[in-house]
Amino acid sequence: MDSSVSSSLAIDAFAVRLSDIGAVDLDQLHALSIGVGWPHRAEDWQLLRNVGHGIAASDEIGRVLGSAMWFPHGSGFATIGMVITSPRLQSLGAGELLMRRVLEQQQGRELRLNATRAARRLYLSLDFRPERTVFQCQGEARVPRQTHVVPPGAELRRLEQADLAAIVALDAQAFGVPRRVLLDALVQESVGFGLFRGGRLNAFALCRRFGRGHVVGPVAASCDEDAIAVVAPHVSDREGRFLRLDTQLREGQFGTFLSQSGLRVFDTVLTMSLGRQSADPGSRSSGQPVTYALASHALG
Ligand SMILES: CC(C)(COP(=O)(O)OP(=O)(O)OC[C@H]1O[C@@H](n2cnc3c(N)ncnc32)[C@H](O)[C@@H]1OP(=O)(O)O)[C@@H](O)C(=O)NCCC(=O)NCCS
């Protein structure tokens, strides 16, 4: 990361030092997110550090009090996430300071993030524009009484590392930009199911350990039936255990399937963008792949 990030600022009674997030203790980052009630494990932080960049704010004796990260995909786009300030530092301008430092690193990239209620006004003040709601669905997974069959003419199978290029290509159509580095890392950490027609990948769902249990995401598909076909095996695999899925698509068959699978809306965040607005997955044209589930709030 650019060494110009390292600097200091007096905030109220606190002297806060900013440094590269890769240089700070993982356990302190873990404690920071626990302090604001987030479920991330230390391993979840490590995955994010492997695929992204970030800034940490520390006090004079090295205690981590804040963080902000970004996840670039090529030179034109990035998501922003893990924006946290410890409760004793909140409402003193540290969140804004961290965000301004992150924005300085972006060199004109289009930006997307998923804002908690606490952060919305901060992002609005930095010119991010609200787009749509993300529903954080979670609970004890259960197999719906109505069995979901694989659509006729399609083949469902476990994904392998050799499928990475097809996953990246389909995800790029759905998400809007190719995310090869991220997907390479996620495929290694995940179990994946893909739906194929004539040997071509039409839908996929990855599932990995995260927080209190497992998270399903990303999921890309061009219709509810296909999305259900690739998510259903993960629900079966995790039956009776904690499962989470973050989606902008809570209507229709897919929403009903999530509810019947025990994944109820626990909370919402708001997708916001700076620059080009992202396409609305709810109003896509027929046959267009869309993102049915996010990789995570931070990763989009
Ligand atoms: C969201 C979060 C990062 C904001 O951090 P913060 O350090 O409180 O941010 P700031 O101090 O820069 O701004 C927050 C508020 O304080 C106000 N503020 C900023 N400087 C101030 C000052 N000197 N005196 C009084 N208020 C001030 C801002 O106007 C803003 O108020 P508003 O939200 O009512 O508009 C922090 O609340 C947090 O970590 N929350 C939990 C985790 C979370 O939700 N993260 C966001 C993920 S998207």
The ligand as an SDF file (V2000), in Angstrom:
LIG
                    3D

 48 50  0  0  0  0  0  0  0  0999 V2000
  -20.3320    3.7280   11.1690 C   0  0  0  0  0  0  0  0  0  0  0  0
  -19.0790    4.1080   11.9320 C   0  0  0  0  0  0  0  0  0  0  0  0
  -17.8640    3.5150   11.2320 C   0  0  0  0  0  0  0  0  0  0  0  0
  -18.9580    5.6280   11.9100 C   0  0  0  0  0  0  0  0  0  0  0  0
  -17.7390    5.9450   12.5390 O   0  0  0  0  0  0  0  0  0  0  0  0
  -17.5500    7.2810   13.3850 P   0  0  0  0  0  0  0  0  0  0  0  0
  -16.1460    7.2800   13.8450 O   0  0  0  0  0  0  0  0  0  0  0  0
  -18.6120    7.3970   14.3960 O   0  0  0  0  0  0  0  0  0  0  0  0
  -17.7630    8.3180   12.2050 O   0  0  0  0  0  0  0  0  0  0  0  0
  -17.7000    9.9040   12.2740 P   0  0  0  0  0  0  0  0  0  0  0  0
  -17.3970   10.3540   13.6450 O   0  0  0  0  0  0  0  0  0  0  0  0
  -16.7660   10.3300   11.2080 O   0  0  0  0  0  0  0  0  0  0  0  0
  -19.1290   10.2900   11.8550 O   0  0  0  0  0  0  0  0  0  0  0  0
  -20.2140    9.6940   12.5020 C   0  0  0  0  0  0  0  0  0  0  0  0
  -21.1170   10.7470   13.0090 C   0  0  0  0  0  0  0  0  0  0  0  0
  -20.4520   11.6180   13.8840 O   0  0  0  0  0  0  0  0  0  0  0  0
  -20.5920   12.9870   13.4410 C   0  0  0  0  0  0  0  0  0  0  0  0
  -19.3550   13.6770   13.7570 N   0  0  0  0  0  0  0  0  0  0  0  0
  -18.2270   13.6770   13.0540 C   0  0  0  0  0  0  0  0  0  0  0  0
  -17.3220   14.4530   13.6530 N   0  0  0  0  0  0  0  0  0  0  0  0
  -17.8920   14.9690   14.7570 C   0  0  0  0  0  0  0  0  0  0  0  0
  -17.4770   15.8320   15.7980 C   0  0  0  0  0  0  0  0  0  0  0  0
  -16.2450   16.3710   15.8290 N   0  0  0  0  0  0  0  0  0  0  0  0
  -18.3250   16.0780   16.8000 N   0  0  0  0  0  0  0  0  0  0  0  0
  -19.5530   15.5670   16.7960 C   0  0  0  0  0  0  0  0  0  0  0  0
  -20.0070   14.7530   15.8370 N   0  0  0  0  0  0  0  0  0  0  0  0
  -19.1880   14.4560   14.8260 C   0  0  0  0  0  0  0  0  0  0  0  0
  -20.8200   12.8650   11.9860 C   0  0  0  0  0  0  0  0  0  0  0  0
  -21.5250   13.9690   11.4650 O   0  0  0  0  0  0  0  0  0  0  0  0
  -21.6720   11.6550   11.9590 C   0  0  0  0  0  0  0  0  0  0  0  0
  -22.9650   11.9460   12.4120 O   0  0  0  0  0  0  0  0  0  0  0  0
  -24.2060   11.3960   11.6830 P   0  0  0  0  0  0  0  0  0  0  0  0
  -23.9880    9.8940   11.5640 O   0  0  0  0  0  0  0  0  0  0  0  0
  -25.3400   11.7270   12.5750 O   0  0  0  0  0  0  0  0  0  0  0  0
  -24.1810   12.1350   10.4120 O   0  0  0  0  0  0  0  0  0  0  0  0
  -19.1300    3.6430   13.4000 C   0  0  0  0  0  0  0  0  0  0  0  0
  -20.3070    4.1450   13.9780 O   0  0  0  0  0  0  0  0  0  0  0  0
  -19.1040    2.1390   13.5680 C   0  0  0  0  0  0  0  0  0  0  0  0
  -18.0480    1.5210   13.5820 O   0  0  0  0  0  0  0  0  0  0  0  0
  -20.2960    1.5250   13.7070 N   0  0  0  0  0  0  0  0  0  0  0  0
  -20.4090    0.0780   13.8720 C   0  0  0  0  0  0  0  0  0  0  0  0
  -19.9200   -0.6830   12.6490 C   0  0  0  0  0  0  0  0  0  0  0  0
  -20.6000   -0.2130   11.3900 C   0  0  0  0  0  0  0  0  0  0  0  0
  -21.8170   -0.1430   11.3110 O   0  0  0  0  0  0  0  0  0  0  0  0
  -19.7830    0.1000   10.3720 N   0  0  0  0  0  0  0  0  0  0  0  0
  -20.2540    0.5510    9.0840 C   0  0  0  0  0  0  0  0  0  0  0  0
  -20.1700   -0.5400    8.1020 C   0  0  0  0  0  0  0  0  0  0  0  0
  -20.8970   -0.0910    6.5490 S   0  0  0  0  0  0  0  0  0  0  0  0
  1  2  1  0
  2  3  1  0
  2  4  1  0
  2 36  1  0
  4  5  1  0
  5  6  1  0
  6  7  2  0
  6  8  1  0
  6  9  1  0
  9 10  1  0
 10 11  2  0
 10 12  1  0
 10 13  1  0
 13 14  1  0
 14 15  1  0
 15 16  1  0
 15 30  1  0
 16 17  1  0
 17 18  1  0
 17 28  1  0
 18 19  1  0
 18 27  1  0
 19 20  2  0
 20 21  1  0
 21 22  1  0
 21 27  2  0
 22 23  1  0
 22 24  2  0
 24 25  1  0
 25 26  2  0
 26 27  1  0
 28 29  1  0
 28 30  1  0
 30 31  1  0
 31 32  1  0
 32 33  2  0
 32 34  1  0
 32 35  1  0
 36 37  1  0
 36 38  1  0
 38 39  2  0
 38 40  1  0
 40 41  1  0
 41 42  1  0
 42 43  1  0
 43 44  2  0
 43 45  1  0
 45 46  1  0
 46 47  1  0
 47 48  1  0
M  END
$$$$
